[in-house]
Amino acid sequence: MAAEKGSMPVLEFLLANDSTEGNKVHWGAASVQQALRCGHLDVAHWLYKHTPQTDTTEEQHEWTIKDAMDAGDIEFCQSLLPKGACILDYTRYCDIPEMIEWKLDCGYLKRDKKSAAVAIRDLAVTGHLDLIKRIASEHLNLPPQDRIESHRWGEALKEACKTDNLSVVKWLLEHPTGRQAVHTMKSTNSLSKLLSHSAEKGNVDVMQYLYEQGAVDKFGDALLDAIRTNQMGAVEWLLQHLPDSEPIPDFAVMHEAARRGHVGMLQYFQSLGSSGVPGFFSGNQDGEGREERATSMVVGDADGYRKMIGGGATIDKLGCQRTPWMMRLQMDSLRLFNGCMLTVRRGVRLLLWTALQLMDIRTL
């Protein structure tokens, strides 16, 4: 715990009192590794220098070297190397750009195709397009039928979509392997991740580019992800581009916004109305002989925690695991208006209870 928190005074106290009877402290590689993983480099150096490491196994020592490398502490990493060892022997899946560049300069990636593909994925996160191009030009001139490498390229695309670096997304997608990756994702029903990852981060420029390239799918999933992370710009874009082939019930987005406590987004949806949103439908299907029963829930404007159901019973908190909204659920209607009033018609008890379980409005 002291190593994890980087508490040097506590560690010094423990070392000073380690020899006291009943105060045995178990030092070793684990504490050094924990300090490195938490970014406490000075603490890691101190632990390695001043505490016993005699019980450390060869495998544990290798993990310490890798943790030092992942922390970007190259000098410390080199000091840990066994005699005659090369630092590149420990860098196969290291995602530090400096180490990847080093491997490039040494020709290491030419000999390891898998490491090259993994490096491209890692560099997509950090936006080092120059290094990505170097790896691709040296090593990854892939034939169209290489589905394994196109899968890894697809993983790089997904990571790039999480960042706001349109140039990286463009280059990856327009590369021949990128085109094959999109084809592979379509065939494996995973293409929607590109749009979803962009939406949850609010990267509208990336979303627009993916749309123009036809690399989009399942707008509904992306919409719920954008609502979950309160990305209003992404939500607006998705509603403007929602295809008729993916109708979404208006109550579904209401549920997600309410569940997350995004009041501003609830007000935005309310102002639109289902008729003003392409792809929205209210679920209102009138039929003969249907018995109508109405129940309502009111969330008071002044009291974000007061919820009134039906005749006015008050509850303070409702919580349950999320249940997925069902596109084909047959119901008459669910509306949100004036102070978040939900009115439900036939089949209401099950639906209303689900809605209440999903909701977690903090302030109104």
C-alpha positions, -999 to +999 in steps of 0.1 A: +000+000+000+028+024+009+045+017-025+012+021-043+006+055-027+042+066-031+046+073+006+083+075+012+081+085+049+061+053+056+085+032+037+115+047+055+098+040+088+090+004+079+127-001+068+140+014+100+118-008+122+120-040+101+144-057+125+121-051+155+106-083+168+071-088+155+075-062+128+088-083+099+083-065+066+082-086+034+102-066+008+108-077-028+100-072-064+063-068-059+067-034-041+091-021-067+067-031-095+037-015-077+056+018-074+065+017-111+029+009-122+016+039-102+042+063-116+063+067-084+097+063-101+117+077-072+101+054-048+108+024-071+145+034-073+147+037-035+130+004-029+153-014-053+184+002-038+176+000-001+154-031+004+163-068+002+158-083-033+174-117-025+142-137-027+133-123-061+129-149-088+141-146-124+106-142-136+098-115-111+129-096-121+118-098-157+084-083-148+103-055-129+122-047-161+090-046-182+073-024-156+102+000-157+100+000-195+062+006-195+068+035-170+092+051-195+121+048-171+146+035-196+177+043-176+164+023-146+153-004-170+188-007-184+203-008-149+182-039-142+193-059-173+212-091-166+247-092-179+248-097-216+211-090-221+197-066-246+168-042-237+150-052-270+146-087-256+120-072-232+102-049-256+080-072-276+047-057-264+059-025-250+037+004-261+061+033-254+066+052-287+103+057-279+108+020-275+089+012-307+110+037-326+141+021-312+130-013-324+124+002-358+158+017-360+174-017-350+153-036-376+137-056-348+102-053-362+112-067-396+118-100-379+086-100-359+054-096-379+031-099-349+050-073-329+048-050-358+010-053-360+007-048-322+030-017-324+007-001-350-023-006-327-004+010-298+008+039-319-027+045-331-036+054-295-007+079-292-011+094-327+024+088-339+015+085-376+051+089-387+061+057-369+029+039-382+039+047-417+074+035-412+063+001-399+037-003-426+062+005-454+088-019-440+067-048-429+030-048-435+025-049-473-003-074-467-022-095-493-060-089-493-067-124-480-046-120-448-075-119-424-054-122-393-034-091-400-065-072-411-081-081-378-051-065-360-053-035-383-090-032-374-080-031-337-058-002-345-087+015-362-109+011-332-082+026-309-077+055-333-114+063-333-112+068-295-088+096-300-095+129-317-068+124-344-086+123-377-054+121-397-045+087-381-080+073-387-079+085-424-045+069-431-054+036-414-087+034-432-075+044-466-045+019-465-053-013-485-051-033-453-075-008-437-101-015-465-097-052-459-101-046-421-134-028-427-146-057-449-135-082-422-153-062-395-185-061-416-184-099-420-178-104-383-205-079-372-180-057-354-179-026-376-202-007-353-173-004-328-158+024-350-188+046-347-195+037-311-159+045-299-160+078-317-194+087-303-186+080-267-156+103-270-175+130-289-152+128-319-177+142-344-151+149-372-141+112-370-178+102-371-185+123-402-155+108-420-165+072-411-200+080-424-186+094-457-165+062-461-194+039-454-176+025-424-206+028-400-232+005-386-257+002-357-263+039-351-285+030-321-256+015-302-235+046-309-263+068-298-267+051-264-229+053-259-229+090-267-258+096-243-240+076-216-209+098-218-230+130-222-216+139-256-242+163-269-224+170-302-222+134-310-259+128-301-270+157-323-249+143-352-263+108-348-299+120-347-293+140-379-279+109-396-301+082-381-312+059-410-347+049-415-335+013-414-327+017-377-358+031-360-353+039-324-381+043-299-379+078-283-384+063-248-351+043-252-330+075-253-350+090-225-343+060-203-306+062-209-303+100-204-324+097-172-305+067-159-273+087-163-287+119-147-281+140-178-308+165-173-297+188-201-299+160-226-334+151-213-345+186-220-329+185-254-349+153-263-380+168-249-376+199-271-372+178-303-402+156-300-403+123-317-418+138-349-387+160-353-362+132-352-357+110-382-358+073-371-376+080-338-410+064-332-432+067-302-443+031-300-479+043-302-499+017-319-536+020-315-558-011-318-594-021-311-603-036-278-572-025-260-577-017-224-561+016-214-545+021-181-524+051-173-498+055-146-475+084-141-442+093-124-432+128-115-397+139-105-400+172-086-380+202-100-368+213-066-360+179-051-338+157-074-344+127-052-381+128-047-399+104-070-437+101-070-455+071-085-491+069-094-511+082-064-482+100-049-461+074-030-426+088-025-394+068-028-358+080-024-338+056-044-343+029-070-314+009-083-311-022-104-289-036-132-293-023-166-316-041-190-313-035-227-340-015-244-360-036-268-366-023-303-396-045-309-413-040-276-450-035-283-465-008-261-488+021-266-467+051-255-442+065-231-438+102-230-416+126-211-429+162-206-429+191-181-407+182-151-400+147-165-435+133-165-437+098-178-471+086-190-475+050-200-504+032-214-511-005-218-485-029-206-473-002-183-465-020-151-435-039-165-422-011-186-426+016-159-408-006-133-380-011-158-378+026-164-377+034-127-349+009-122-329+025-150-333+060-137-308+078-115-315+115-117-292+135-095-304+171-100-331+188-118 
